[in-house]
Amino acid sequence: MRRQILAGMDVPDNRHPDVPCDVCGTSMRVPGYGEQFGVLQAHWGYGARHDGERYRVRMCETCFFMTLAYLRQERRIHHLFGDAPQHEDYKFGRIARDDYWLDS
């Protein structure tokens, strides 16, 4: 099973059509900087209930962070009465900070 939420950024290029957010339909193109979007994707393998299914949802920045906020809330609810210490929610899902050139 692979589940990923990735932040993506395309090189500015006017040859490609404007791709809308799969959730709200707004443009993901930032003038002068190309498309900037987040991706929720999954590829379910052998033994999974959804074996052989692949998913990819491109989201604008607003929809991505609304989805992340929802997942953080679900995580808090699922661990509310557990014995394990609570994690720092603001870091949930973030793998880098100030990584402007995707070099870390």
A tleap script that builds the chain and sets N, CA, C and O, in Angstrom:
source leaprc.protein.ff14SB
mol = sequence {
  NMET ARG ARG GLN ILE LEU ALA GLY MET ASP
  VAL PRO ASP ASN ARG HIE PRO ASP VAL PRO
  CYS ASP VAL CYS GLY THR SER MET ARG VAL
  PRO GLY TYR GLY GLU GLN PHE GLY VAL LEU
  GLN ALA HIE TRP GLY TYR GLY ALA ARG HIE
  ASP GLY GLU ARG TYR ARG VAL ARG MET CYS
  GLU THR CYS PHE PHE MET THR LEU ALA TYR
  LEU ARG GLN GLU ARG ARG ILE HIE HIE LEU
  PHE GLY ASP ALA PRO GLN HIE GLU ASP TYR
  LYS PHE GLY ARG ILE ALA ARG ASP ASP TYR
  TRP LEU ASP CSER
}
set mol.1.N position { 0.841 -1.171 0.000 }
set mol.1.CA position { 0.000 0.000 0.000 }
set mol.1.C position { 0.889 1.237 0.000 }
set mol.1.O position { 1.837 1.330 0.780 }
set mol.2.N position { 0.585 2.165 -0.859 }
set mol.2.CA position { 1.290 3.438 -0.883 }
set mol.2.C position { 0.254 4.544 -0.815 }
set mol.2.O position { -0.683 4.568 -1.613 }
set mol.3.N position { 0.410 5.448 0.117 }
set mol.3.CA position { -0.427 6.634 0.194 }
set mol.3.C position { 0.499 7.817 0.318 }
set mol.3.O position { 1.435 7.802 1.117 }
set mol.4.N position { 0.245 8.839 -0.467 }
set mol.4.CA position { 1.133 9.985 -0.433 }
set mol.4.C position { 0.325 11.270 -0.576 }
set mol.4.O position { -0.690 11.317 -1.271 }
set mol.5.N position { 0.793 12.284 0.086 }
set mol.5.CA position { 0.323 13.633 -0.167 }
set mol.5.C position { 1.583 14.403 -0.500 }
set mol.5.O position { 2.480 14.534 0.333 }
set mol.6.N position { 1.646 14.899 -1.690 }
set mol.6.CA position { 2.845 15.567 -2.162 }
set mol.6.C position { 2.530 16.992 -2.576 }
set mol.6.O position { 1.472 17.246 -3.151 }
set mol.7.N position { 3.407 17.905 -2.300 }
set mol.7.CA position { 3.285 19.259 -2.823 }
set mol.7.C position { 4.045 19.271 -4.138 }
set mol.7.O position { 5.181 18.799 -4.197 }
set mol.8.N position { 3.441 19.800 -5.188 }
set mol.8.CA position { 4.090 19.793 -6.489 }
set mol.8.C position { 4.183 21.185 -7.069 }
set mol.8.O position { 3.424 22.080 -6.697 }
set mol.9.N position { 5.111 21.360 -7.976 }
set mol.9.CA position { 5.258 22.636 -8.628 }
set mol.9.C position { 5.805 22.371 -10.020 }
set mol.9.O position { 6.811 21.678 -10.174 }
set mol.10.N position { 5.149 22.918 -11.034 }
set mol.10.CA position { 5.610 22.770 -12.398 }
set mol.10.C position { 6.419 23.997 -12.801 }
set mol.10.O position { 6.237 25.084 -12.253 }
set mol.11.N position { 7.302 23.808 -13.751 }
set mol.11.CA position { 8.072 24.910 -14.308 }
set mol.11.C position { 7.122 25.780 -15.116 }
set mol.11.O position { 6.263 25.256 -15.825 }
set mol.12.N position { 7.260 27.122 -15.021 }
set mol.12.CA position { 6.384 27.989 -15.806 }
set mol.12.C position { 6.436 27.623 -17.284 }
set mol.12.O position { 7.519 27.549 -17.865 }
set mol.13.N position { 5.296 27.399 -17.886 }
set mol.13.CA position { 5.243 26.952 -19.274 }
set mol.13.C position { 3.845 27.222 -19.809 }
set mol.13.O position { 2.869 26.678 -19.292 }
set mol.14.N position { 3.741 28.035 -20.814 }
set mol.14.CA position { 2.437 28.384 -21.384 }
set mol.14.C position { 1.978 27.391 -22.443 }
set mol.14.O position { 0.897 27.569 -23.006 }
set mol.15.N position { 2.756 26.351 -22.737 }
set mol.15.CA position { 2.375 25.368 -23.747 }
set mol.15.C position { 1.316 24.403 -23.227 }
set mol.15.O position { 0.611 23.780 -24.021 }
set mol.16.N position { 1.193 24.270 -21.914 }
set mol.16.CA position { 0.238 23.332 -21.328 }
set mol.16.C position { -1.044 24.066 -20.962 }
set mol.16.O position { -1.003 25.204 -20.496 }
set mol.17.N position { -2.180 23.413 -21.173 }
set mol.17.CA position { -3.437 24.053 -20.795 }
set mol.17.C position { -3.519 24.200 -19.274 }
set mol.17.O position { -2.898 23.448 -18.524 }
set mol.18.N position { -4.297 25.179 -18.849 }
set mol.18.CA position { -4.486 25.418 -17.427 }
set mol.18.C position { -5.239 24.237 -16.827 }
set mol.18.O position { -6.319 23.888 -17.302 }
set mol.19.N position { -4.683 23.619 -15.793 }
set mol.19.CA position { -5.310 22.469 -15.155 }
set mol.19.C position { -6.075 22.966 -13.928 }
set mol.19.O position { -5.493 23.607 -13.052 }
set mol.20.N position { -7.379 22.672 -13.861 }
set mol.20.CA position { -8.154 23.124 -12.699 }
set mol.20.C position { -7.991 22.180 -11.505 }
set mol.20.O position { -7.633 21.013 -11.663 }
set mol.21.N position { -8.257 22.703 -10.323 }
set mol.21.CA position { -8.265 21.902 -9.108 }
set mol.21.C position { -9.370 20.859 -9.243 }
set mol.21.O position { -10.482 21.188 -9.657 }
set mol.22.N position { -9.077 19.608 -8.900 }
set mol.22.CA position { -10.067 18.540 -8.999 }
set mol.22.C position { -11.182 18.682 -7.971 }
set mol.22.O position { -12.231 18.054 -8.111 }
set mol.23.N position { -10.973 19.493 -6.944 }
set mol.23.CA position { -11.987 19.659 -5.900 }
set mol.23.C position { -12.893 20.851 -6.201 }
set mol.23.O position { -14.111 20.696 -6.299 }
set mol.24.N position { -12.304 22.040 -6.346 }
set mol.24.CA position { -13.117 23.254 -6.491 }
set mol.24.C position { -13.165 23.801 -7.914 }
set mol.24.O position { -14.006 24.644 -8.223 }
set mol.25.N position { -12.272 23.330 -8.782 }
set mol.25.CA position { -12.301 23.750 -10.178 }
set mol.25.C position { -11.546 25.030 -10.497 }
set mol.25.O position { -11.517 25.444 -11.656 }
set mol.26.N position { -10.936 25.668 -9.509 }
set mol.26.CA position { -10.192 26.897 -9.797 }
set mol.26.C position { -8.837 26.570 -10.423 }
set mol.26.O position { -8.337 25.449 -10.319 }
set mol.27.N position { -8.265 27.565 -11.066 }
set mol.27.CA position { -6.965 27.409 -11.704 }
set mol.27.C position { -5.877 27.192 -10.663 }
set mol.27.O position { -5.908 27.783 -9.584 }
set mol.28.N position { -4.932 26.351 -10.991 }
set mol.28.CA position { -3.795 26.115 -10.103 }
set mol.28.C position { -2.545 26.824 -10.603 }
set mol.28.O position { -1.452 26.623 -10.073 }
set mol.29.N position { -2.715 27.656 -11.629 }
set mol.29.CA position { -1.586 28.405 -12.194 }
set mol.29.C position { -1.380 29.686 -11.401 }
set mol.29.O position { -2.315 30.455 -11.178 }
set mol.30.N position { -0.143 29.901 -10.982 }
set mol.30.CA position { 0.241 31.131 -10.298 }
set mol.30.C position { 0.958 31.980 -11.350 }
set mol.30.O position { 1.997 31.565 -11.863 }
set mol.31.N position { 0.422 33.163 -11.683 }
set mol.31.CA position { 1.017 33.978 -12.749 }
set mol.31.C position { 2.515 34.181 -12.548 }
set mol.31.O position { 2.969 34.632 -11.497 }
set mol.32.N position { 3.264 33.833 -13.587 }
set mol.32.CA position { 4.715 33.970 -13.559 }
set mol.32.C position { 5.451 32.792 -12.946 }
set mol.32.O position { 6.680 32.742 -13.005 }
set mol.33.N position { 4.720 31.825 -12.349 }
set mol.33.CA position { 5.374 30.711 -11.662 }
set mol.33.C position { 4.861 29.345 -12.080 }
set mol.33.O position { 5.357 28.340 -11.570 }
set mol.34.N position { 3.908 29.258 -12.968 }
set mol.34.CA position { 3.384 27.971 -13.416 }
set mol.34.C position { 2.378 27.394 -12.444 }
set mol.34.O position { 1.872 28.084 -11.558 }
set mol.35.N position { 2.099 26.116 -12.627 }
set mol.35.CA position { 1.131 25.437 -11.772 }
set mol.35.C position { 1.754 25.079 -10.431 }
set mol.35.O position { 2.894 24.620 -10.363 }
set mol.36.N position { 0.995 25.295 -9.375 }
set mol.36.CA position { 1.408 24.873 -8.047 }
set mol.36.C position { 0.207 24.171 -7.434 }
set mol.36.O position { -0.890 24.726 -7.365 }
set mol.37.N position { 0.433 22.941 -6.991 }
set mol.37.CA position { -0.679 22.132 -6.515 }
set mol.37.C position { -0.204 21.064 -5.552 }
set mol.37.O position { 0.989 20.778 -5.455 }
set mol.38.N position { -1.147 20.484 -4.847 }
set mol.38.CA position { -0.887 19.344 -3.987 }
set mol.38.C position { -1.580 18.134 -4.580 }
set mol.38.O position { -2.556 18.277 -5.317 }
set mol.39.N position { -1.088 16.941 -4.267 }
set mol.39.CA position { -1.653 15.720 -4.828 }
set mol.39.C position { -1.940 14.718 -3.713 }
set mol.39.O position { -1.090 14.460 -2.861 }
set mol.40.N position { -3.123 14.170 -3.732 }
set mol.40.CA position { -3.478 13.045 -2.877 }
set mol.40.C position { -3.544 11.859 -3.816 }
set mol.40.O position { -4.349 11.848 -4.748 }
set mol.41.N position { -2.705 10.856 -3.582 }
set mol.41.CA position { -2.708 9.718 -4.503 }
set mol.41.C position { -2.541 8.410 -3.764 }
set mol.41.O position { -2.003 8.357 -2.658 }
set mol.42.N position { -3.018 7.355 -4.405 }
set mol.42.CA position { -2.912 6.016 -3.831 }
set mol.42.C position { -2.814 5.000 -4.962 }
set mol.42.O position { -3.384 5.186 -6.037 }
set mol.43.N position { -2.083 3.929 -4.700 }
set mol.43.CA position { -2.019 2.776 -5.604 }
set mol.43.C position { -2.140 1.557 -4.707 }
set mol.43.O position { -1.205 1.209 -3.985 }
set mol.44.N position { -3.294 0.914 -4.758 }
set mol.44.CA position { -3.587 -0.202 -3.856 }
set mol.44.C position { -3.138 -1.504 -4.492 }
set mol.44.O position { -3.463 -1.792 -5.644 }
set mol.45.N position { -2.389 -2.285 -3.733 }
set mol.45.CA position { -1.813 -3.521 -4.238 }
set mol.45.C position { -2.525 -4.767 -3.749 }
set mol.45.O position { -3.603 -4.706 -3.158 }
set mol.46.N position { -1.897 -5.884 -4.012 }
set mol.46.CA position { -2.443 -7.198 -3.706 }
set mol.46.C position { -2.846 -7.309 -2.242 }
set mol.46.O position { -2.089 -6.932 -1.347 }
set mol.47.N position { -4.022 -7.821 -2.014 }
set mol.47.CA position { -4.525 -8.017 -0.662 }
set mol.47.C position { -5.349 -6.857 -0.132 }
set mol.47.O position { -6.097 -7.022 0.831 }
set mol.48.N position { -5.225 -5.695 -0.740 }
set mol.48.CA position { -6.025 -4.542 -0.312 }
set mol.48.C position { -7.448 -4.701 -0.841 }
set mol.48.O position { -7.675 -5.338 -1.869 }
set mol.49.N position { -8.378 -4.126 -0.139 }
set mol.49.CA position { -9.780 -4.196 -0.569 }
set mol.49.C position { -9.969 -3.544 -1.946 }
set mol.49.O position { -10.854 -3.937 -2.706 }
set mol.50.N position { -9.143 -2.560 -2.257 }
set mol.50.CA position { -9.231 -1.864 -3.545 }
set mol.50.C position { -8.066 -2.258 -4.460 }
set mol.50.O position { -7.546 -1.432 -5.210 }
set mol.51.N position { -7.670 -3.518 -4.387 }
set mol.51.CA position { -6.547 -4.053 -5.156 }
set mol.51.C position { -6.646 -3.636 -6.626 }
set mol.51.O position { -7.681 -3.803 -7.271 }
set mol.52.N position { -5.542 -3.089 -7.133 }
set mol.52.CA position { -5.461 -2.716 -8.543 }
set mol.52.C position { -6.004 -1.338 -8.858 }
set mol.52.O position { -5.922 -0.899 -10.005 }
set mol.53.N position { -6.553 -0.647 -7.885 }
set mol.53.CA position { -7.091 0.691 -8.124 }
set mol.53.C position { -6.022 1.740 -7.855 }
set mol.53.O position { -5.217 1.613 -6.932 }
set mol.54.N position { -6.035 2.781 -8.684 }
set mol.54.CA position { -5.115 3.907 -8.517 }
set mol.54.C position { -5.929 5.181 -8.479 }
set mol.54.O position { -6.915 5.330 -9.202 }
set mol.55.N position { -5.507 6.097 -7.628 }
set mol.55.CA position { -6.195 7.376 -7.473 }
set mol.55.C position { -5.184 8.508 -7.522 }
set mol.55.O position { -4.037 8.361 -7.101 }
set mol.56.N position { -5.636 9.647 -8.049 }
set mol.56.CA position { -4.822 10.862 -8.054 }
set mol.56.C position { -5.770 12.055 -8.074 }
set mol.56.O position { -6.560 12.217 -9.004 }
set mol.57.N position { -5.684 12.880 -7.048 }
set mol.57.CA position { -6.520 14.069 -6.940 }
set mol.57.C position { -5.598 15.272 -6.810 }
set mol.57.O position { -4.868 15.400 -5.827 }
set mol.58.N position { -5.633 16.155 -7.809 }
set mol.58.CA position { -4.834 17.379 -7.765 }
set mol.58.C position { -5.655 18.461 -7.087 }
set mol.58.O position { -6.836 18.638 -7.385 }
set mol.59.N position { -5.019 19.185 -6.173 }
set mol.59.CA position { -5.734 20.207 -5.418 }
set mol.59.C position { -4.974 21.527 -5.416 }
set mol.59.O position { -3.744 21.557 -5.360 }
set mol.60.N position { -5.735 22.616 -5.479 }
set mol.60.CA position { -5.141 23.945 -5.326 }
set mol.60.C position { -4.664 24.081 -3.884 }
set mol.60.O position { -4.965 23.232 -3.045 }
set mol.61.N position { -3.936 25.127 -3.601 }
set mol.61.CA position { -3.374 25.315 -2.265 }
set mol.61.C position { -4.458 25.368 -1.189 }
set mol.61.O position { -4.300 24.781 -0.118 }
set mol.62.N position { -5.546 26.063 -1.468 }
set mol.62.CA position { -6.629 26.164 -0.486 }
set mol.62.C position { -7.251 24.804 -0.194 }
set mol.62.O position { -7.417 24.440 0.970 }
set mol.63.N position { -7.596 24.053 -1.226 }
set mol.63.CA position { -8.212 22.738 -1.027 }
set mol.63.C position { -7.243 21.762 -0.368 }
set mol.63.O position { -7.656 20.946 0.457 }
set mol.64.N position { -5.960 21.836 -0.721 }
set mol.64.CA position { -4.969 20.962 -0.108 }
set mol.64.C position { -4.921 21.170 1.399 }
set mol.64.O position { -4.959 20.208 2.166 }
set mol.65.N position { -4.839 22.435 1.822 }
set mol.65.CA position { -4.725 22.693 3.254 }
set mol.65.C position { -6.043 22.490 3.991 }
set mol.65.O position { -6.035 22.205 5.189 }
set mol.66.N position { -7.169 22.628 3.307 }
set mol.66.CA position { -8.445 22.265 3.929 }
set mol.66.C position { -8.505 20.754 4.138 }
set mol.66.O position { -8.982 20.294 5.176 }
set mol.67.N position { -8.029 19.981 3.172 }
set mol.67.CA position { -7.983 18.520 3.295 }
set mol.67.C position { -7.030 18.109 4.412 }
set mol.67.O position { -7.346 17.222 5.205 }
set mol.68.N position { -5.873 18.748 4.476 }
set mol.68.CA position { -4.907 18.458 5.528 }
set mol.68.C position { -5.488 18.778 6.904 }
set mol.68.O position { -5.275 18.027 7.856 }
set mol.69.N position { -6.220 19.886 7.016 }
set mol.69.CA position { -6.859 20.249 8.282 }
set mol.69.C position { -7.886 19.192 8.688 }
set mol.69.O position { -7.989 18.838 9.863 }
set mol.70.N position { -8.637 18.693 7.718 }
set mol.70.CA position { -9.613 17.637 7.999 }
set mol.70.C position { -8.908 16.371 8.504 }
set mol.70.O position { -9.355 15.758 9.473 }
set mol.71.N position { -7.823 15.985 7.857 }
set mol.71.CA position { -7.076 14.792 8.265 }
set mol.71.C position { -6.463 14.969 9.653 }
set mol.71.O position { -6.433 14.027 10.446 }
set mol.72.N position { -5.981 16.158 9.944 }
set mol.72.CA position { -5.456 16.431 11.287 }
set mol.72.C position { -6.549 16.262 12.340 }
set mol.72.O position { -6.322 15.674 13.397 }
set mol.73.N position { -7.730 16.782 12.038 }
set mol.73.CA position { -8.846 16.661 12.967 }
set mol.73.C position { -9.227 15.191 13.169 }
set mol.73.O position { -9.462 14.767 14.300 }
set mol.74.N position { -9.289 14.427 12.108 }
set mol.74.CA position { -9.593 13.001 12.214 }
set mol.74.C position { -8.539 12.290 13.061 }
set mol.74.O position { -8.869 11.425 13.873 }
set mol.75.N position { -7.292 12.651 12.872 }
set mol.75.CA position { -6.207 12.065 13.654 }
set mol.75.C position { -6.380 12.382 15.143 }
set mol.75.O position { -6.210 11.508 15.993 }
set mol.76.N position { -6.718 13.633 15.448 }
set mol.76.CA position { -6.955 14.022 16.847 }
set mol.76.C position { -8.097 13.215 17.453 }
set mol.76.O position { -7.999 12.747 18.588 }
set mol.77.N position { -9.174 13.055 16.702 }
set mol.77.CA position { -10.341 12.316 17.189 }
set mol.77.C position { -9.986 10.857 17.454 }
set mol.77.O position { -10.366 10.302 18.485 }
set mol.78.N position { -9.262 10.236 16.533 }
set mol.78.CA position { -8.900 8.824 16.682 }
set mol.78.C position { -7.951 8.568 17.845 }
set mol.78.O position { -7.922 7.464 18.390 }
set mol.79.N position { -7.179 9.572 18.228 }
set mol.79.CA position { -6.199 9.405 19.300 }
set mol.79.C position { -6.592 10.143 20.578 }
set mol.79.O position { -5.793 10.255 21.508 }
set mol.80.N position { -7.818 10.641 20.619 }
set mol.80.CA position { -8.255 11.483 21.726 }
set mol.80.C position { -8.128 10.816 23.085 }
set mol.80.O position { -7.655 11.437 24.036 }
set mol.81.N position { -8.539 9.573 23.187 }
set mol.81.CA position { -8.524 8.888 24.474 }
set mol.81.C position { -7.451 7.811 24.567 }
set mol.81.O position { -7.493 6.966 25.461 }
set mol.82.N position { -6.491 7.837 23.649 }
set mol.82.CA position { -5.420 6.854 23.661 }
set mol.82.C position { -4.366 7.178 24.701 }
set mol.82.O position { -4.300 8.293 25.218 }
set mol.83.N position { -3.548 6.187 24.996 }
set mol.83.CA position { -2.481 6.357 25.980 }
set mol.83.C position { -1.228 7.001 25.381 }
set mol.83.O position { -0.399 7.556 26.102 }
set mol.84.N position { -1.105 6.921 24.067 }
set mol.84.CA position { 0.083 7.478 23.416 }
set mol.84.C position { 0.045 9.006 23.488 }
set mol.84.O position { -1.031 9.602 23.453 }
set mol.85.N position { 1.213 9.638 23.588 }
set mol.85.CA position { 1.237 11.109 23.626 }
set mol.85.C position { 0.744 11.692 22.297 }
set mol.85.O position { 0.951 11.105 21.235 }
set mol.86.N position { 0.101 12.835 22.373 }
set mol.86.CA position { -0.393 13.505 21.174 }
set mol.86.C position { 0.772 14.082 20.376 }
set mol.86.O position { 1.746 14.577 20.942 }
set mol.87.N position { 0.653 14.010 19.061 }
set mol.87.CA position { 1.692 14.532 18.175 }
set mol.87.C position { 1.428 16.007 17.906 }
set mol.87.O position { 0.319 16.500 18.109 }
set mol.88.N position { 2.439 16.687 17.457 }
set mol.88.CA position { 2.293 18.095 17.096 }
set mol.88.C position { 1.575 18.176 15.751 }
set mol.88.O position { 2.146 17.852 14.709 }
set mol.89.N position { 0.327 18.607 15.787 }
set mol.89.CA position { -0.500 18.607 14.587 }
set mol.89.C position { 0.006 19.524 13.484 }
set mol.89.O position { -0.167 19.222 12.303 }
set mol.90.N position { 0.624 20.633 13.850 }
set mol.90.CA position { 1.055 21.570 12.817 }
set mol.90.C position { 2.140 20.979 11.922 }
set mol.90.O position { 2.373 21.492 10.827 }
set mol.91.N position { 2.809 19.910 12.362 }
set mol.91.CA position { 3.843 19.258 11.553 }
set mol.91.C position { 3.293 18.088 10.745 }
set mol.91.O position { 4.004 17.544 9.900 }
set mol.92.N position { 2.055 17.692 10.981 }
set mol.92.CA position { 1.475 16.514 10.347 }
set mol.92.C position { 1.576 16.594 8.830 }
set mol.92.O position { 1.022 17.503 8.212 }
set mol.93.N position { 2.279 15.646 8.239 }
set mol.93.CA position { 2.409 15.568 6.790 }
set mol.93.C position { 3.554 16.366 6.198 }
set mol.93.O position { 3.986 16.080 5.081 }
set mol.94.N position { 4.057 17.361 6.918 }
set mol.94.CA position { 5.127 18.196 6.365 }
set mol.94.C position { 6.445 17.450 6.456 }
set mol.94.O position { 6.810 16.945 7.518 }
set mol.95.N position { 7.159 17.383 5.338 }
set mol.95.CA position { 8.443 16.690 5.319 }
set mol.95.C position { 9.620 17.648 5.178 }
set mol.95.O position { 10.769 17.244 5.355 }
set mol.96.N position { 9.348 18.902 4.864 }
set mol.96.CA position { 10.418 19.897 4.735 }
set mol.96.C position { 9.828 21.285 4.933 }
set mol.96.O position { 8.622 21.490 4.797 }
set mol.97.N position { 10.691 22.223 5.253 }
set mol.97.CA position { 10.292 23.622 5.397 }
set mol.97.C position { 11.395 24.462 4.765 }
set mol.97.O position { 12.571 24.108 4.858 }
set mol.98.N position { 11.037 25.552 4.135 }
set mol.98.CA position { 11.984 26.439 3.447 }
set mol.98.C position { 12.780 25.683 2.386 }
set mol.98.O position { 13.954 25.979 2.162 }
set mol.99.N position { 12.154 24.720 1.739 }
set mol.99.CA position { 12.785 23.928 0.673 }
set mol.99.C position { 12.274 24.448 -0.672 }
set mol.99.O position { 11.437 23.816 -1.315 }
set mol.100.N position { 12.782 25.593 -1.081 }
set mol.100.CA position { 12.285 26.264 -2.276 }
set mol.100.C position { 12.705 25.599 -3.569 }
set mol.100.O position { 12.070 25.814 -4.602 }
set mol.101.N position { 13.744 24.805 -3.541 }
set mol.101.CA position { 14.283 24.217 -4.774 }
set mol.101.C position { 14.177 22.699 -4.766 }
set mol.101.O position { 14.823 22.044 -5.584 }
set mol.102.N position { 13.388 22.119 -3.872 }
set mol.102.CA position { 13.188 20.668 -3.779 }
set mol.102.C position { 14.522 19.929 -3.625 }
set mol.102.O position { 14.734 18.892 -4.254 }
set mol.103.N position { 15.408 20.456 -2.799 }
set mol.103.CA position { 16.728 19.849 -2.663 }
set mol.103.C position { 16.944 19.134 -1.331 }
set mol.103.O position { 18.073 18.751 -1.024 }
set mol.104.N position { 15.901 18.946 -0.538 }
set mol.104.CA position { 16.103 18.198 0.691 }
set mol.104.C position { 15.208 16.985 0.757 }
set mol.104.O position { 15.252 16.238 1.734 }
savepdb mol mol.pdb
quit
